[in-house]
Amino acid sequence: MTDTQSSQSTPLADELDPERILTEQFHRARTHLSEVPPGLVDYLRLPRRTINVSVPVQMDDGHIRHFEGYRVLHSRMFGPGKGGIRYHPAVSPGEVKVLAALMSWKCALLHLPFGGAKGGVACDPKELSEGELRRITRRFISELGDNIGPYTDVPAPDVYTDAQTMAWIYDTYDQLHPGENNLPVVTGKPRELGGSAGRTEATSRGCVYTAERLIALGGVPGLDSLQGARVVIQGFGNVGRIAARLFQEMGAHIRAVSDSGGAILAENGDTLDLDRVEAHKADHGSVVGVPGSRTITNDDLLALECDILVPAALGGQIHSGNATRVAARLVVEGANRPITPEADDVLAARGIVVLPDILANAGGVTVSYYEWVQNIEHHSWSLEEVNNRLRTRMFDATDRVVARWRGFPQDCAEQGLCGDLRTAALVEALDRLAKATLQRGIWP
């Protein structure tokens, strides 16, 4: 790669700033909400509560190390806060605040009885033992105290946290609140502790359902079915790995996948053997080197010609420096914030449709809601029932977003308005939140 190519594929630092991205996306939706009072619109953007805690932990070698933990409650307009807890070195108050707002809008869009929340601890799980992670989790939850609860704020898994992490959260909270039904305090738990069937694959399944429905509604020019569609997936973690399987079950061909170690392309140009990919990753820690594949760069993966591109890694992966190289018909945001506003503009101008994170990856929080309901009712639903409910809800949300999208003025650009699916989804969510706020009134 030449120096010129390298500079073109690297975004400016401020383009990736999560708060700036949220502000820009919010502004684009706000231009379509002329009937909502300005002060109320601003209220919908700001968090209700932000908590920073110090998390002192005794490490395996006996020394004490301090970590920073955060929990943001953005809204409780429709119910308790709902949002994941992530463990990552880049976790920051700004990032958590942005993700909490996104969760509020996601829950409003899916008609879930939750507000938005998000949390995390700034740490590197890859450098920590299971015992250290357990102690970080327990201390973090004990520091949050009654700021979380089944009817207050309900955490869930996120980046580098999983069902085991949620089990520790439940146990810690249960120890501090004996004699109560504490199962609904957290979702994404192991099945043995009240976890729901279908929760692990829910985010991925939501991506597939929304893509399937959008295509059926004629929303992607040149693509009329998932059958035979060429799919490229960035990120072979939980979301990307399961999405690959589900797309394949729908008849799609998985051309390429990647993880933090690199990217691979099917050598025959057709489809990867996912059994072989998963086995290789389990043995070697990366997808790179799978027999029958060719190693490529992440930049090249994003530029592969395909029908569907699924960014399922971290935020800011498609930006002004590489958006002109994207060669997909449809981009399905499996991760949160993988595309910057500047890249949105480039993709829209090139006729590439984007299924936004607020809709595409909402399957996770939807099945988290189902788990919460089952825990409250002391009941358990079958996998078939969970998936049928999820499919119906994802289809309904997609239908409403597409209807809103098609209702935008034909001359959006000439009027200075943004008319993509992301803006349509945000308008649909913010309009519902605004109406509910006005109906409830500002108290006191």
C-alpha positions in Angstrom: 0.0 0.0 0.0 1.3 3.4 -0.9 1.5 6.3 1.6 -1.3 8.0 -0.3 -3.5 5.0 -0.1 -2.7 4.6 3.6 -3.7 8.2 4.4 -6.9 7.9 2.4 -7.9 4.9 4.5 -7.3 6.6 7.8 -10.0 8.8 9.2 -9.4 12.0 11.2 -9.5 11.4 14.9 -12.5 13.7 15.4 -14.5 11.8 12.8 -14.5 8.7 15.1 -15.4 10.6 18.2 -18.5 8.8 19.5 -20.2 11.9 21.0 -19.7 13.9 17.7 -21.2 11.0 15.8 -24.2 10.8 18.0 -24.7 14.6 17.9 -24.6 14.5 14.1 -26.9 11.6 13.7 -29.3 13.2 16.2 -29.2 16.5 14.3 -30.1 14.8 11.0 -33.1 13.2 12.6 -34.1 16.4 14.4 -34.6 18.2 11.1 -37.6 15.9 10.5 -39.2 16.6 13.9 -40.3 20.2 13.3 -43.5 19.7 15.3 -41.6 18.7 18.5 -40.7 21.6 20.8 -36.9 22.3 20.6 -36.3 22.0 24.3 -38.0 18.6 24.4 -35.9 17.3 21.5 -32.7 18.3 23.4 -34.1 16.5 26.5 -34.3 13.3 24.4 -30.5 13.4 23.7 -29.2 14.0 27.3 -28.7 11.2 29.9 -30.7 11.1 33.0 -27.9 9.9 35.3 -24.1 9.2 34.9 -22.2 7.2 37.5 -18.4 6.8 37.7 -17.0 4.3 40.3 -13.5 3.2 41.4 -13.1 -0.5 41.2 -10.2 -1.7 43.5 -9.4 -5.3 42.9 -6.8 -7.7 44.4 -5.0 -9.3 41.5 -3.8 -12.9 41.4 -0.3 -11.9 42.5 -1.6 -10.1 45.6 -1.2 -6.5 44.6 -4.2 -4.0 44.4 -5.1 -2.5 41.1 -7.7 0.2 40.5 -10.1 0.2 37.5 -12.6 2.8 36.4 -16.2 1.7 36.0 -19.2 3.6 34.4 -22.9 3.2 34.2 -25.1 5.7 32.4 -28.9 5.7 32.6 -30.2 7.6 29.6 -34.0 7.3 30.0 -36.7 5.6 32.0 -39.6 6.9 29.8 -40.9 3.5 29.0 -39.5 1.4 31.9 -36.2 0.5 33.6 -32.9 1.2 32.0 -31.6 -1.6 29.7 -28.2 -2.0 28.3 -25.0 -4.0 28.2 -21.8 -3.9 30.3 -18.6 -4.0 28.3 -15.0 -4.7 29.4 -12.5 -3.1 27.0 -9.5 -0.8 27.4 -11.2 1.9 25.4 -14.3 2.1 27.6 -14.9 5.8 28.5 -17.6 8.0 30.0 -18.2 9.5 26.6 -18.6 6.2 24.8 -20.9 4.8 27.5 -23.1 7.9 27.3 -23.5 7.6 23.6 -24.3 3.9 23.7 -26.9 4.5 26.5 -28.7 7.0 24.2 -28.6 4.6 21.4 -30.2 2.0 23.6 -33.0 4.4 24.5 -33.8 5.0 20.9 -33.4 1.3 20.1 -35.9 0.3 22.8 -38.4 3.0 21.7 -38.1 1.8 18.0 -38.8 -1.8 19.0 -41.6 -0.8 21.3 -39.9 -2.4 24.3 -40.9 -1.3 27.8 -37.3 -0.1 28.6 -35.3 3.0 28.6 -31.6 3.0 27.6 -28.6 2.4 29.7 -25.0 1.3 29.3 -22.0 0.5 31.4 -18.5 -0.8 31.4 -15.1 -1.2 33.0 -11.9 0.1 31.4 -9.8 -3.1 31.4 -8.3 -5.6 29.0 -9.9 -9.0 29.5 -7.3 -10.7 27.4 -4.7 -9.8 30.1 -6.8 -10.9 33.1 -7.5 -14.3 34.6 -11.0 -15.6 35.2 -10.6 -14.9 38.9 -9.6 -11.3 38.3 -12.5 -10.8 36.0 -14.9 -12.3 38.6 -13.5 -10.0 41.3 -13.8 -6.9 39.0 -17.4 -7.8 38.2 -18.4 -8.4 41.8 -16.8 -5.2 43.0 -18.2 -3.1 40.1 -21.8 -4.4 40.9 -21.4 -3.8 44.6 -20.2 -0.2 43.9 -23.3 0.4 41.7 -25.5 -0.8 44.6 -29.2 0.0 44.1 -28.6 2.0 41.0 -29.3 -1.3 39.2 -32.3 -3.5 39.9 -35.1 -5.5 38.1 -37.3 -2.4 37.9 -34.5 0.3 37.9 -31.7 -0.6 35.5 -31.1 -4.1 34.0 -27.7 -4.9 32.6 -26.8 -7.4 29.8 -23.7 -8.8 28.0 -21.7 -6.6 25.7 -18.2 -6.5 24.3 -16.0 -9.1 26.2 -18.7 -10.0 28.7 -20.9 -13.1 28.4 -23.3 -15.4 30.2 -20.7 -16.2 32.9 -20.2 -12.5 33.6 -24.0 -12.1 33.9 -24.1 -15.0 36.4 -21.6 -13.2 38.6 -23.7 -10.0 38.4 -26.8 -11.9 39.4 -25.2 -13.7 42.2 -23.6 -10.5 43.6 -26.9 -8.6 43.5 -28.8 -11.6 44.9 -26.4 -11.8 47.9 -27.0 -8.1 48.6 -30.9 -8.4 48.2 -31.8 -11.7 49.9 -35.4 -13.0 49.9 -36.5 -11.3 46.6 -36.9 -12.5 43.0 -33.7 -11.1 41.7 -33.5 -13.1 38.4 -34.8 -10.1 36.3 -31.9 -7.9 37.5 -29.8 -9.0 34.6 -30.4 -10.7 31.2 -28.1 -12.9 29.1 -27.7 -15.3 32.0 -26.9 -19.0 31.6 -30.0 -21.1 31.0 -29.6 -22.8 34.4 -30.0 -19.4 36.1 -33.1 -18.2 34.1 -31.5 -17.3 30.8 -33.7 -17.4 27.8 -33.6 -19.8 24.9 -32.2 -18.0 21.8 -30.5 -15.1 23.7 -27.0 -16.0 22.6 -27.8 -15.8 18.9 -30.5 -13.1 19.2 -28.4 -10.1 17.9 -27.2 -12.1 14.9 -30.7 -13.4 14.2 -32.1 -9.9 14.3 -29.5 -8.8 11.7 -30.7 -11.6 9.4 -34.4 -11.0 10.0 -34.1 -7.3 9.2 -32.1 -7.9 6.1 -34.6 -10.5 5.0 -37.5 -8.2 5.5 -35.8 -5.1 3.9 -35.0 -7.2 0.8 -38.6 -8.5 0.7 -39.9 -5.0 0.8 -37.8 -4.1 -2.2 -35.5 -1.9 -0.2 -32.2 -3.1 -1.8 -31.9 -2.4 -5.6 -30.6 -5.5 -7.4 -31.2 -7.9 -4.5 -34.4 -9.9 -4.2 -33.5 -12.7 -1.8 -30.9 -14.0 0.6 -30.7 -17.1 -1.4 -27.4 -17.0 -3.3 -26.4 -13.7 -1.8 -22.7 -13.1 -1.3 -22.0 -12.1 2.3 -18.8 -10.6 3.9 -18.6 -10.4 7.7 -16.1 -8.2 9.6 -15.7 -9.6 13.0 -15.9 -13.4 13.8 -16.9 -13.0 17.4 -20.3 -13.9 18.9 -22.4 -11.7 16.6 -20.4 -12.2 13.4 -19.8 -16.0 13.8 -23.5 -16.7 14.4 -24.7 -14.3 11.7 -22.5 -16.2 9.3 -24.2 -19.5 10.2 -27.7 -17.9 10.0 -27.1 -16.3 6.6 -25.8 -19.6 5.3 -28.9 -21.4 6.5 -30.9 -18.9 4.4 -28.9 -19.9 1.3 -26.3 -17.1 1.3 -22.6 -17.7 0.5 -20.1 -16.5 3.1 -17.2 -15.1 1.0 -15.0 -13.7 3.7 -14.7 -13.2 7.5 -12.3 -11.5 9.8 -11.3 -11.2 13.5 -8.7 -9.2 15.4 -5.9 -11.3 13.9 -6.8 -10.7 10.3 -9.2 -11.5 7.4 -9.7 -14.5 5.1 -11.3 -14.9 1.7 -12.6 -18.1 0.3 -9.9 -19.3 -2.1 -12.3 -20.5 -4.7 -14.2 -17.2 -4.6 -17.4 -18.9 -3.5 -18.0 -19.7 0.1 -16.0 -20.6 3.3 -16.4 -23.8 5.1 -17.6 -22.4 8.4 -17.0 -25.7 10.3 -13.4 -25.5 9.3 -13.2 -21.8 10.1 -14.6 -22.3 13.6 -12.4 -25.3 14.4 -9.3 -23.4 13.2 -10.2 -20.3 15.3 -10.7 -22.6 18.4 -7.3 -24.2 17.9 -5.2 -21.2 16.8 -7.1 -18.1 18.2 -7.7 -16.6 14.8 -9.4 -17.3 11.5 -6.2 -16.5 9.7 -4.6 -19.6 8.1 -7.8 -21.7 7.5 -7.1 -24.2 4.8 -8.9 -23.3 1.6 -8.7 -19.6 2.3 -6.5 -16.6 1.4 -5.3 -14.0 3.9 -6.3 -10.4 3.1 -6.2 -7.1 5.0 -9.2 -5.7 6.9 -9.3 -2.8 4.4 -9.5 -5.2 1.5 -12.2 -7.2 3.2 -14.4 -4.1 3.5 -13.8 -3.4 -0.2 -14.8 -6.9 -1.4 -17.5 -7.0 -4.0 -20.5 -8.6 -2.3 -24.3 -8.3 -1.8 -24.2 -7.9 2.0 -21.5 -6.5 4.2 -21.9 -7.0 8.0 -19.6 -4.9 10.1 -19.8 -6.8 13.4 -16.6 -5.7 15.1 -16.1 -2.3 16.8 -17.3 1.2 15.9 -15.8 3.5 13.3 -14.8 0.8 10.8 -16.2 2.5 7.7 -15.3 6.2 7.5 -14.5 8.9 5.0 -11.2 7.3 4.2 -12.5 4.0 3.0 -16.2 4.4 2.2 -15.6 4.9 -1.5 -14.1 1.4 -1.6 -17.1 -0.4 -0.1 -18.6 -2.6 -2.9 -21.7 -4.0 -1.2 -25.3 -3.5 -2.1 -26.4 -3.6 1.5 -24.5 -2.9 4.8 -26.0 -4.5 7.9 -24.7 -2.9 11.1 -24.1 -5.8 13.5 -21.9 -3.7 15.7 -22.7 -0.3 17.2 -21.6 2.8 15.3 -19.5 1.0 12.6 -20.2 3.7 10.1 -19.5 7.4 10.6 -21.9 10.1 9.3 -19.4 11.1 6.6 -19.3 7.6 5.4 -23.1 7.4 5.5 -23.2 10.3 3.0 -20.7 8.6 0.7 -22.5 5.3 0.8 -25.9 7.0 0.2 -24.5 8.9 -2.8 -23.3 5.6 -4.3 -26.6 3.9 -3.8 -25.5 1.6 -1.0 -28.2 0.9 1.5 -27.4 0.8 5.2 -29.5 -1.1 7.8 -28.6 1.0 10.9 -27.5 -0.5 14.2 -30.6 1.0 16.0 -32.6 -1.5 14.0 -30.3 -4.2 12.7 -28.7 -5.3 16.0 -31.8 -4.8 18.2 -32.5 -8.6 18.4 -30.3 -8.8 21.5 -32.2 -6.3 23.6 -35.5 -7.8 22.3 -34.7 -11.3 23.5 -33.3 -9.7 26.7 -36.8 -8.3 27.2 -38.3 -11.8 26.7 -35.9 -13.2 29.3 -36.9 -10.4 31.7 -40.6 -11.2 31.3 -40.0 -14.9 31.7 -38.0 -14.3 35.0 -40.7 -12.0 36.4 -43.4 -14.6 35.5 -41.3 -17.6 36.7 -41.9 -19.1 33.3 -39.9 -20.5 30.4 -40.6 -20.2 26.6 -39.4 -22.6 24.0 -36.7 -21.6 21.4 -39.4 -21.8 18.7 -41.6 -19.3 20.6 -38.8 -16.9 21.3 -37.6 -16.9 17.6 -41.2 -16.5 16.3 -41.8 -13.5 18.7 -38.4 -12.0 17.7 -39.1 -12.4 13.9 -42.5 -10.8 14.2 -41.1 -7.8 16.2 -38.1 -7.3 13.9 -40.3 -7.4 10.8 -42.7 -4.9 12.4 -40.0 -2.5 13.2 -38.5 -2.8 9.8 -41.9 -2.2 8.2 -42.3 1.0 10.2 -38.8 2.3 9.4 -39.2 1.6 5.7 -42.6 3.3 5.7 -41.1 6.4 7.4 -38.2 6.3 5.0 -40.4 6.2 1.9 -42.5 9.0 3.4 -39.6 11.4 3.4 -39.7 14.2 0.7 -38.2 13.1 -2.6 -36.1 16.2 -2.6 -34.6 15.6 0.9 -31.1 16.6 -0.2 -32.3 19.8 -1.9 -34.2 20.7 1.3 -31.0 20.1 3.4 -32.6 16.9 5.0 -31.0 13.5 5.3 -33.2 10.7 4.0 -31.5 7.4 4.7 -32.7 4.4 6.8 -30.7 5.5 9.8 -32.4 8.9 9.9 -35.8 7.2 9.4 -35.2 4.8 12.3 -34.1 7.6 14.6 -37.1 9.8 13.6 -39.4 6.9 14.3 -37.9 6.3 17.8 -37.6 10.0 18.8 -41.1 10.8 17.6 -42.5 8.0 19.9 -40.3 9.2 22.8 -41.4 12.8 22.3 -45.1 11.9 22.3 -44.8 9.8 25.4 -42.9 12.6 27.2 -45.6 15.1 26.3 -48.4 12.7 27.4 -46.7 12.0 30.8 -45.7 15.7 31.3 -42.5 17.0 32.9 -42.6 16.4 36.6 -42.7 18.2 39.0 
